[in-house]
Amino acid sequence: MTDLQIRQILSVHLPNGDGFCSGCRRWWARLVPYPCPQTEWAARQQARTAVRRFLDGRP
């Protein structure tokens, strides 16, 4: 997945007022506690990309 797609996942899967993931509830009508698996996966991907850029010396 591209960086843009990962950012889109993180922008939709946010906690709502009752502690559940708003993206999971909206897209799949599922009550999933936040952070949901999609959020955890996307955050790990962003972290890997940031570490890779740091180690390669890129901004």
Sequence and secondary structure as in RCSB ss.txt:
>XXXX:A:sequence
MTDLQIRQILSVHLPNGDGFCSGCRRWWARLVPYPCPQTEWAARQQARTAVRRFLDGRP
>XXXX:A:secstr
  HHHHHHHHHHS B TTSBBHHHHHHH    BSS HHHHHHHHHHHHHHHHHHHHT  
